[in-house]
Amino acid sequence: MTKHTRVRRGAIAAVAITLSLTLTGCEWEGLNSLPLPGTEGQGDDAYTVEIQMPNVTTLSQNSPVRVNDVTVGSVTGIDVQDWHALVTVSINGDVQLPANATAKIGQTSLLGSQHLELAPPTDTEPEGRLEDGDVIPIERAGAYPTTEQTLSSLSVVLNGGGIAQIHDITQELNAALGGREDSIRDLLPQLDQLVTSLDQQRGDIIGAMEGLDRLAGTVNEQKATLDAALDGIPPALEVLVTQRQNLTTALVEVGKLSDTASRLVESSGEELKANLANLTPVLRELANSGSALTEVLTLMLTYPFPMKTMDKAIQGDYANLMMTVDMTNERVDNNFLTGTGLGGSLGGVEGAVGSLAGVAGQSGDPLQAPLQPAPKPAPAPPVIPGLPQIPGLPQIPGLPPQLGGAPTP
């Protein structure tokens, strides 16, 4: 290479750097801040999407953007927004992604560079279409584990994760399972059935646990009451201990009473059933009476005034009452002596004298009486006016026909 050639190339590099500084507003961030030729997402139909990333790891500008392991764009900018990173990518115009697409930072190979991977969502159905100016929120962004994180986790497992004890664990398992292969073989299906049954009853188990939680809360709220009850239990136990003999005697007597009652029921079972059957109509009619019986009983102490209206009838400490009581002989005779051997004896002086005078008590003329037709006998007065005769009953001496039936011939 000649001196003139080196000078020419140096001049071209100086012009390129000067042009780049002019285009970027006199700000230089290194060669990686310049758009590289041949990268995807630089066409006229490309569209820009912003992604909120929790951590960009080692992602840099001009890193490729991939969809199904195919490069479809590039990273054009990485900025800080609030407490997360804001990554700007440029995507080819012919790439179609749903509006709820996800973004993750991945590694091309074990020691390769990192790239940004866009993909449809896996937990929900794709919706809409990703367009220019859209923002993928931080909830749908993340990063795959890097090689450094994987090696670090493997180091933790190898150094303190129990790998050195695998030989001891295997030896103890062989000692425990040796000679019990058939039992273990039978145990595994039963264990599978148990786990399946528990999974089917998961809702009931969760409901029971929630019920226990509510019960624990209720018990916690009643802590003071429980403390008072626990404090009062020892004195109560002491009383029960002192009365143990009496309680034992009472229980023995109750047992004897039970035996007696059993023998009584066994010996008089049919009679008891008949009595209960006969008692049923009485109880039914008593139930049908409703409140009539109780309402009638309220008149016993306040007769003739009902208890419900007594406070309205008697406004003070006394009341005026006007009563008409018929105590004449005729009324007393009709009410109390009719139908007996003394019936008609209190029907007045004339009735008493006439009944004792016999033929002399007749008011007819003895001279004309034989010529007169015999008078018809007067019917006996009824015991109760309007009471009908009872047919089919024989005549009872001393009772009127209404109670003693038709007179016998």
One Martini backbone bead per residue (centre of mass of N, CA, C, O) as a GRO file, in nm:
protein
  409
    1MET     BB    1   0.097   0.036   0.024
    2THR     BB    2   0.067   0.357  -0.032
    3LYS     BB    3   0.068   0.676   0.064
    4HIS     BB    4  -0.171   0.777  -0.109
    5THR     BB    5  -0.375   0.566  -0.019
    6ARG     BB    6  -0.378   0.634   0.286
    7VAL     BB    7  -0.472   0.926   0.246
    8ARG     BB    8  -0.738   0.868   0.101
    9ARG     BB    9  -0.872   0.694   0.328
   10GLY     BB   10  -0.852   0.906   0.548
   11ALA     BB   11  -1.030   1.116   0.408
   12ILE     BB   12  -1.284   0.944   0.387
   13ALA     BB   13  -1.320   0.897   0.695
   14ALA     BB   14  -1.340   1.194   0.773
   15VAL     BB   15  -1.588   1.260   0.603
   16ALA     BB   16  -1.777   1.050   0.738
   17ILE     BB   17  -1.756   1.159   1.027
   18THR     BB   18  -1.849   1.446   0.965
   19LEU     BB   19  -2.128   1.364   0.848
   20SER     BB   20  -2.227   1.220   1.101
   21LEU     BB   21  -2.209   1.462   1.295
   22THR     BB   22  -2.403   1.641   1.134
   23LEU     BB   23  -2.657   1.446   1.140
   24THR     BB   24  -2.634   1.409   1.481
   25GLY     BB   25  -2.571   1.687   1.616
   26CYS     BB   26  -2.280   1.654   1.732
   27GLU     BB   27  -2.315   1.330   1.809
   28TRP     BB   28  -2.121   1.069   1.968
   29GLU     BB   29  -2.184   0.685   2.001
   30GLY     BB   30  -2.061   0.540   1.785
   31LEU     BB   31  -2.086   0.305   1.536
   32ASN     BB   32  -2.354   0.162   1.651
   33SER     BB   33  -2.535   0.433   1.603
   34LEU     BB   34  -2.526   0.354   1.319
   35PRO     BB   35  -2.661   0.262   1.033
   36LEU     BB   36  -2.651  -0.035   0.884
   37PRO     BB   37  -2.587  -0.193   0.611
   38GLY     BB   38  -2.845  -0.434   0.534
   39THR     BB   39  -3.062  -0.390   0.721
   40GLU     BB   40  -3.356  -0.437   0.861
   41GLY     BB   41  -3.610  -0.187   0.842
   42GLN     BB   42  -3.517   0.045   0.595
   43GLY     BB   43  -3.756   0.091   0.440
   44ASP     BB   44  -4.026   0.272   0.324
   45ASP     BB   45  -4.246   0.053   0.464
   46ALA     BB   46  -4.160   0.091   0.738
   47TYR     BB   47  -4.221   0.035   1.091
   48THR     BB   48  -4.278   0.164   1.421
   49VAL     BB   49  -4.190   0.024   1.751
   50GLU     BB   50  -4.262   0.020   2.097
   51ILE     BB   51  -4.078  -0.111   2.391
   52GLN     BB   52  -4.133  -0.227   2.719
   53MET     BB   53  -3.852  -0.295   2.923
   54PRO     BB   54  -3.715  -0.424   3.214
   55ASN     BB   55  -3.461  -0.559   3.043
   56VAL     BB   56  -3.176  -0.543   2.808
   57THR     BB   57  -2.906  -0.618   2.896
   58THR     BB   58  -2.706  -0.657   2.586
   59LEU     BB   59  -2.865  -0.479   2.419
   60SER     BB   60  -2.840  -0.318   2.097
   61GLN     BB   61  -2.791  -0.137   1.848
   62ASN     BB   62  -2.880  -0.318   1.553
   63SER     BB   63  -3.035  -0.535   1.650
   64PRO     BB   64  -3.216  -0.793   1.580
   65VAL     BB   65  -3.543  -0.874   1.446
   66ARG     BB   66  -3.761  -1.150   1.523
   67VAL     BB   67  -3.965  -1.403   1.332
   68ASN     BB   68  -3.930  -1.718   1.338
   69ASP     BB   69  -3.608  -1.683   1.295
   70VAL     BB   70  -3.660  -1.407   1.132
   71THR     BB   71  -3.539  -1.129   0.994
   72VAL     BB   72  -3.744  -0.800   1.016
   73GLY     BB   73  -3.535  -0.615   1.185
   74SER     BB   74  -3.440  -0.333   1.404
   75VAL     BB   75  -3.263  -0.152   1.632
   76THR     BB   76  -3.288   0.216   1.685
   77GLY     BB   77  -3.349   0.234   2.011
   78ILE     BB   78  -3.239   0.330   2.359
   79ASP     BB   79  -3.429   0.416   2.643
   80VAL     BB   80  -3.547   0.602   2.923
   81GLN     BB   81  -3.850   0.509   3.116
   82ASP     BB   82  -3.858   0.579   3.406
   83TRP     BB   83  -3.813   0.228   3.524
   84HIS     BB   84  -3.756   0.173   3.212
   85ALA     BB   85  -3.718   0.051   2.896
   86LEU     BB   86  -3.704   0.195   2.554
   87VAL     BB   87  -3.768   0.021   2.258
   88THR     BB   88  -3.677   0.079   1.918
   89VAL     BB   89  -3.832  -0.045   1.618
   90SER     BB   90  -3.779  -0.174   1.282
   91ILE     BB   91  -4.018  -0.287   1.037
   92ASN     BB   92  -4.130  -0.450   0.798
   93GLY     BB   93  -4.416  -0.404   0.603
   94ASP     BB   94  -4.479  -0.732   0.553
   95VAL     BB   95  -4.521  -0.755   0.858
   96GLN     BB   96  -4.753  -0.949   1.054
   97LEU     BB   97  -4.900  -0.849   1.367
   98PRO     BB   98  -5.041  -0.849   1.651
   99ALA     BB   99  -5.137  -0.618   1.890
  100ASN     BB  100  -5.071  -0.858   2.125
  101ALA     BB  101  -4.780  -0.883   2.117
  102THR     BB  102  -4.464  -1.019   2.195
  103ALA     BB  103  -4.148  -0.957   2.387
  104LYS     BB  104  -3.806  -1.095   2.354
  105ILE     BB  105  -3.493  -1.163   2.481
  106GLY     BB  106  -3.237  -1.322   2.294
  107GLN     BB  107  -3.012  -1.588   2.192
  108THR     BB  108  -2.863  -1.707   1.918
  109SER     BB  109  -2.636  -1.831   2.098
  110LEU     BB  110  -2.422  -1.920   2.336
  111LEU     BB  111  -2.202  -1.681   2.211
  112GLY     BB  112  -2.390  -1.484   2.098
  113SER     BB  113  -2.600  -1.261   2.010
  114GLN     BB  114  -2.860  -1.043   2.053
  115HIS     BB  115  -3.224  -1.046   2.034
  116LEU     BB  116  -3.553  -0.962   1.910
  117GLU     BB  117  -3.863  -1.121   1.990
  118LEU     BB  118  -4.156  -1.176   1.796
  119ALA     BB  119  -4.497  -1.274   1.908
  120PRO     BB  120  -4.762  -1.430   1.962
  121PRO     BB  121  -4.984  -1.510   2.181
  122THR     BB  122  -5.043  -1.793   2.419
  123ASP     BB  123  -5.295  -1.712   2.629
  124THR     BB  124  -5.428  -1.571   2.379
  125GLU     BB  125  -5.593  -1.425   2.137
  126PRO     BB  126  -5.551  -1.274   1.858
  127GLU     BB  127  -5.537  -0.908   1.802
  128GLY     BB  128  -5.529  -0.747   1.543
  129ARG     BB  129  -5.274  -0.495   1.447
  130LEU     BB  130  -4.953  -0.405   1.402
  131GLU     BB  131  -4.850  -0.063   1.410
  132ASP     BB  132  -4.760   0.242   1.368
  133GLY     BB  133  -4.680   0.355   1.705
  134ASP     BB  134  -4.690   0.124   1.877
  135VAL     BB  135  -4.721  -0.031   2.212
  136ILE     BB  136  -4.546  -0.253   2.412
  137PRO     BB  137  -4.595  -0.358   2.705
  138ILE     BB  138  -4.443  -0.482   2.994
  139GLU     BB  139  -4.641  -0.733   3.023
  140ARG     BB  140  -4.527  -0.833   2.710
  141ALA     BB  141  -4.232  -0.839   2.836
  142GLY     BB  142  -3.888  -0.984   2.805
  143ALA     BB  143  -3.655  -1.261   2.898
  144TYR     BB  144  -3.427  -1.482   2.844
  145PRO     BB  145  -3.204  -1.681   2.950
  146THR     BB  146  -2.883  -1.661   2.998
  147THR     BB  147  -2.574  -1.793   3.010
  148GLU     BB  148  -2.499  -1.674   3.283
  149GLN     BB  149  -2.753  -1.768   3.440
  150THR     BB  150  -2.720  -2.071   3.387
  151LEU     BB  151  -2.434  -2.103   3.511
  152SER     BB  152  -2.511  -1.998   3.790
  153SER     BB  153  -2.726  -2.212   3.859
  154LEU     BB  154  -2.538  -2.458   3.817
  155SER     BB  155  -2.340  -2.377   4.038
  156VAL     BB  156  -2.534  -2.400   4.274
  157VAL     BB  157  -2.602  -2.699   4.235
  158LEU     BB  158  -2.304  -2.815   4.245
  159ASN     BB  159  -2.215  -2.680   4.526
  160GLY     BB  160  -2.529  -2.679   4.703
  161GLY     BB  161  -2.758  -2.907   4.576
  162GLY     BB  162  -2.684  -3.232   4.628
  163ILE     BB  163  -2.505  -3.397   4.421
  164ALA     BB  164  -2.315  -3.551   4.624
  165GLN     BB  165  -2.586  -3.718   4.739
  166ILE     BB  166  -2.683  -3.920   4.518
  167HIS     BB  167  -2.554  -4.183   4.613
  168ASP     BB  168  -2.698  -4.196   4.887
  169ILE     BB  169  -2.986  -4.181   4.780
  170THR     BB  170  -2.973  -4.435   4.601
  171GLN     BB  171  -2.895  -4.634   4.823
  172GLU     BB  172  -3.147  -4.588   5.006
  173LEU     BB  173  -3.359  -4.662   4.795
  174ASN     BB  174  -3.265  -4.952   4.748
  175ALA     BB  175  -3.303  -5.041   5.047
  176ALA     BB  176  -3.613  -4.970   5.062
  177LEU     BB  177  -3.708  -5.130   4.780
  178GLY     BB  178  -3.589  -5.393   4.845
  179GLY     BB  179  -3.830  -5.654   4.813
  180ARG     BB  180  -4.085  -5.424   4.730
  181GLU     BB  181  -4.197  -5.420   4.437
  182ASP     BB  182  -4.494  -5.510   4.456
  183SER     BB  183  -4.590  -5.292   4.655
  184ILE     BB  184  -4.508  -5.052   4.480
  185ARG     BB  185  -4.677  -5.135   4.232
  186ASP     BB  186  -4.951  -5.112   4.397
  187LEU     BB  187  -4.917  -4.817   4.501
  188LEU     BB  188  -4.917  -4.638   4.247
  189PRO     BB  189  -5.221  -4.663   4.158
  190GLN     BB  190  -5.334  -4.566   4.428
  191LEU     BB  191  -5.195  -4.291   4.420
  192ASP     BB  192  -5.327  -4.199   4.159
  193GLN     BB  193  -5.619  -4.220   4.263
  194LEU     BB  194  -5.586  -4.020   4.496
  195VAL     BB  195  -5.499  -3.775   4.331
  196THR     BB  196  -5.751  -3.770   4.151
  197SER     BB  197  -5.960  -3.734   4.379
  198LEU     BB  198  -5.841  -3.472   4.489
  199ASP     BB  199  -5.876  -3.313   4.225
  200GLN     BB  200  -6.192  -3.345   4.211
  201GLN     BB  201  -6.202  -3.220   4.528
  202ARG     BB  202  -6.091  -2.927   4.526
  203GLY     BB  203  -6.337  -2.753   4.587
  204ASP     BB  204  -6.406  -2.880   4.862
  205ILE     BB  205  -6.135  -2.824   4.996
  206ILE     BB  206  -6.145  -2.519   4.966
  207GLY     BB  207  -6.414  -2.483   5.119
  208ALA     BB  208  -6.311  -2.604   5.387
  209MET     BB  209  -6.081  -2.401   5.429
  210GLU     BB  210  -6.265  -2.153   5.432
  211GLY     BB  211  -6.434  -2.248   5.675
  212LEU     BB  212  -6.194  -2.259   5.873
  213ASP     BB  213  -6.130  -1.960   5.847
  214ARG     BB  214  -6.402  -1.856   5.953
  215LEU     BB  215  -6.389  -2.005   6.222
  216ALA     BB  216  -6.131  -1.873   6.323
  217GLY     BB  217  -6.246  -1.586   6.318
  218THR     BB  218  -6.478  -1.636   6.517
  219VAL     BB  219  -6.302  -1.735   6.752
  220ASN     BB  220  -6.134  -1.476   6.771
  221GLU     BB  221  -6.380  -1.288   6.839
  222GLN     BB  222  -6.449  -1.504   7.097
  223LYS     BB  223  -6.213  -1.495   7.308
  224ALA     BB  224  -6.335  -1.378   7.567
  225THR     BB  225  -6.558  -1.593   7.599
  226LEU     BB  226  -6.366  -1.838   7.613
  227ASP     BB  227  -6.209  -1.747   7.860
  228ALA     BB  228  -6.453  -1.740   8.051
  229ALA     BB  229  -6.531  -2.038   8.013
  230LEU     BB  230  -6.259  -2.162   8.108
  231ASP     BB  231  -6.275  -2.031   8.392
  232GLY     BB  232  -6.568  -2.181   8.459
  233ILE     BB  233  -6.508  -2.491   8.443
  234PRO     BB  234  -6.367  -2.582   8.709
  235PRO     BB  235  -6.605  -2.526   8.908
  236ALA     BB  236  -6.803  -2.715   8.760
  237LEU     BB  237  -6.636  -2.974   8.801
  238GLU     BB  238  -6.645  -2.972   9.107
  239VAL     BB  239  -6.951  -3.005   9.131
  240LEU     BB  240  -6.963  -3.276   8.977
  241VAL     BB  241  -6.783  -3.430   9.173
  242THR     BB  242  -6.963  -3.392   9.431
  243GLN     BB  243  -7.226  -3.510   9.244
  244ARG     BB  244  -7.165  -3.803   9.147
  245GLN     BB  245  -7.348  -3.986   9.318
  246ASN     BB  246  -7.617  -3.855   9.240
  247LEU     BB  247  -7.586  -3.896   8.935
  248THR     BB  248  -7.563  -4.203   8.943
  249THR     BB  249  -7.834  -4.256   9.079
  250ALA     BB  250  -8.008  -4.115   8.865
  251LEU     BB  251  -7.925  -4.297   8.628
  252VAL     BB  252  -8.022  -4.564   8.754
  253GLU     BB  253  -8.320  -4.477   8.787
  254VAL     BB  254  -8.367  -4.418   8.492
  255GLY     BB  255  -8.320  -4.709   8.404
  256LYS     BB  256  -8.553  -4.829   8.565
  257LEU     BB  257  -8.774  -4.656   8.437
  258SER     BB  258  -8.725  -4.761   8.153
  259ASP     BB  259  -8.792  -5.057   8.214
  260THR     BB  260  -9.078  -5.008   8.314
  261ALA     BB  261  -9.183  -4.869   8.060
  262SER     BB  262  -9.127  -5.105   7.871
  263ARG     BB  263  -9.310  -5.312   8.012
  264LEU     BB  264  -9.568  -5.144   7.994
  265VAL     BB  265  -9.577  -5.125   7.687
  266GLU     BB  266  -9.569  -5.431   7.627
  267SER     BB  267  -9.830  -5.508   7.802
  268SER     BB  268 -10.000  -5.223   7.690
  269GLY     BB  269  -9.999  -5.170   7.381
  270GLU     BB  270 -10.290  -5.195   7.272
  271GLU     BB  271 -10.422  -5.000   7.473
  272LEU     BB  272 -10.249  -4.758   7.400
  273LYS     BB  273 -10.336  -4.744   7.106
  274ALA     BB  274 -10.639  -4.708   7.164
  275ASN     BB  275 -10.614  -4.448   7.331
  276LEU     BB  276 -10.477  -4.283   7.111
  277ALA     BB  277 -10.703  -4.319   6.903
  278ASN     BB  278 -10.927  -4.187   7.090
  279LEU     BB  279 -10.764  -3.911   7.129
  280THR     BB  280 -10.759  -3.790   6.846
  281PRO     BB  281 -11.046  -3.657   6.816
  282VAL     BB  282 -11.018  -3.470   7.058
  283LEU     BB  283 -10.769  -3.316   6.960
  284ARG     BB  284 -10.892  -3.224   6.694
  285GLU     BB  285 -11.128  -3.059   6.813
  286LEU     BB  286 -10.949  -2.881   6.988
  287ALA     BB  287 -10.796  -2.763   6.744
  288ASN     BB  288 -11.055  -2.656   6.593
  289SER     BB  289 -11.136  -2.442   6.810
  290GLY     BB  290 -10.895  -2.289   6.880
  291SER     BB  291 -10.962  -1.971   7.034
  292ALA     BB  292 -11.244  -2.016   7.171
  293LEU     BB  293 -11.169  -2.127   7.452
  294THR     BB  294 -10.991  -1.890   7.549
  295GLU     BB  295 -11.211  -1.670   7.511
  296VAL     BB  296 -11.415  -1.790   7.716
  297LEU     BB  297 -11.226  -1.788   7.975
  298THR     BB  298 -11.231  -1.467   8.003
  299LEU     BB  299 -11.532  -1.472   8.157
  300MET     BB  300 -11.494  -1.590   8.448
  301LEU     BB  301 -11.385  -1.312   8.602
  302THR     BB  302 -11.580  -1.088   8.416
  303TYR     BB  303 -11.861  -1.146   8.458
  304PRO     BB  304 -12.038  -1.006   8.184
  305PHE     BB  305 -11.755  -0.897   8.102
  306PRO     BB  306 -11.530  -0.864   7.884
  307MET     BB  307 -11.189  -0.835   7.893
  308LYS     BB  308 -11.146  -0.655   7.636
  309THR     BB  309 -11.396  -0.438   7.741
  310MET     BB  310 -11.355  -0.353   8.044
  311ASP     BB  311 -11.201  -0.077   8.017
  312LYS     BB  312 -11.463   0.054   7.876
  313ALA     BB  313 -11.689  -0.005   8.094
  314ILE     BB  314 -11.462   0.060   8.319
  315GLN     BB  315 -11.328   0.375   8.408
  316GLY     BB  316 -11.306   0.306   8.709
  317ASP     BB  317 -11.371   0.174   9.049
  318TYR     BB  318 -11.663   0.155   8.919
  319ALA     BB  319 -12.003   0.012   8.845
  320ASN     BB  320 -12.302   0.005   8.675
  321LEU     BB  321 -12.579  -0.236   8.740
  322MET     BB  322 -12.854  -0.373   8.561
  323MET     BB  323 -13.087  -0.621   8.690
  324THR     BB  324 -13.311  -0.896   8.600
  325VAL     BB  325 -13.466  -1.107   8.845
  326ASP     BB  326 -13.647  -1.413   8.822
  327MET     BB  327 -13.814  -1.537   9.139
  328THR     BB  328 -14.052  -1.680   9.075
  329ASN     BB  329 -14.230  -1.966   9.115
  330GLU     BB  330 -14.282  -2.031   8.820
  331ARG     BB  331 -13.987  -2.006   8.725
  332VAL     BB  332 -13.862  -2.205   8.922
  333ASP     BB  333 -14.042  -2.443   8.841
  334ASN     BB  334 -13.960  -2.452   8.536
  335ASN     BB  335 -13.639  -2.471   8.586
  336PHE     BB  336 -13.622  -2.706   8.840
  337LEU     BB  337 -13.918  -2.899   8.862
  338THR     BB  338 -13.950  -2.992   8.593
  339GLY     BB  339 -13.996  -3.351   8.582
  340THR     BB  340 -14.077  -3.387   8.867
  341GLY     BB  341 -14.258  -3.455   9.161
  342LEU     BB  342 -14.266  -3.117   9.209
  343GLY     BB  343 -14.419  -3.037   8.974
  344GLY     BB  344 -14.627  -2.742   9.027
  345SER     BB  345 -14.598  -2.652   9.340
  346LEU     BB  346 -14.491  -2.338   9.244
  347GLY     BB  347 -14.764  -2.217   9.082
  348GLY     BB  348 -14.893  -2.117   9.335
  349VAL     BB  349 -15.154  -2.117   9.546
  350GLU     BB  350 -15.357  -2.239   9.352
  351GLY     BB  351 -15.193  -2.486   9.272
  352ALA     BB  352 -15.153  -2.609   9.552
  353VAL     BB  353 -15.452  -2.631   9.634
  354GLY     BB  354 -15.555  -2.792   9.387
  355SER     BB  355 -15.370  -3.043   9.429
  356LEU     BB  356 -15.498  -3.102   9.729
  357ALA     BB  357 -15.826  -3.107   9.682
  358GLY     BB  358 -15.902  -3.241   9.428
  359VAL     BB  359 -16.236  -3.245   9.352
  360ALA     BB  360 -16.274  -2.970   9.511
  361GLY     BB  361 -16.080  -2.810   9.311
  362GLN     BB  362 -16.292  -2.786   9.115
  363SER     BB  363 -16.465  -2.539   8.903
  364GLY     BB  364 -16.710  -2.698   8.860
  365ASP     BB  365 -17.037  -2.791   8.828
  366PRO     BB  366 -17.196  -3.057   8.987
  367LEU     BB  367 -17.465  -3.045   8.819
  368GLN     BB  368 -17.326  -3.006   8.515
  369ALA     BB  369 -17.089  -3.206   8.478
  370PRO     BB  370 -17.229  -3.472   8.369
  371LEU     BB  371 -17.328  -3.312   8.096
  372GLN     BB  372 -17.045  -3.272   8.028
  373PRO     BB  373 -16.782  -3.307   7.854
  374ALA     BB  374 -16.484  -3.434   7.859
  375PRO     BB  375 -16.193  -3.316   7.916
  376LYS     BB  376 -15.900  -3.252   7.793
  377PRO     BB  377 -15.593  -3.323   7.848
  378ALA     BB  378 -15.326  -3.160   7.944
  379PRO     BB  379 -15.033  -3.097   7.847
  380ALA     BB  380 -14.727  -3.127   7.926
  381PRO     BB  381 -14.480  -2.944   8.001
  382PRO     BB  382 -14.194  -2.861   7.887
  383VAL     BB  383 -13.879  -2.846   7.980
  384ILE     BB  384 -13.808  -2.728   7.692
  385PRO     BB  385 -13.878  -2.514   7.476
  386GLY     BB  386 -13.887  -2.693   7.167
  387LEU     BB  387 -13.845  -2.984   7.255
  388PRO     BB  388 -13.824  -3.280   7.122
  389GLN     BB  389 -13.907  -3.587   7.087
  390ILE     BB  390 -13.800  -3.921   7.173
  391PRO     BB  391 -13.786  -4.177   6.985
  392GLY     BB  392 -13.799  -4.519   7.117
  393LEU     BB  393 -13.866  -4.450   7.412
  394PRO     BB  394 -13.956  -4.522   7.713
  395GLN     BB  395 -14.156  -4.460   7.968
  396ILE     BB  396 -14.086  -4.257   8.246
  397PRO     BB  397 -14.154  -4.222   8.552
  398GLY     BB  398 -14.199  -3.868   8.615
  399LEU     BB  399 -14.173  -3.807   8.305
  400PRO     BB  400 -14.197  -3.656   8.036
  401PRO     BB  401 -14.223  -3.728   7.701
  402GLN     BB  402 -13.966  -3.571   7.606
  403LEU     BB  403 -13.774  -3.772   7.789
  404GLY     BB  404 -13.945  -4.068   7.799
  405GLY     BB  405 -14.113  -4.075   7.564
  406ALA     BB  406 -14.344  -4.271   7.468
  407PRO     BB  407 -14.620  -4.395   7.579
  408THR     BB  408 -14.725  -4.671   7.711
  409PRO     BB  409 -15.002  -4.898   7.654
   0.00000   0.00000   0.00000
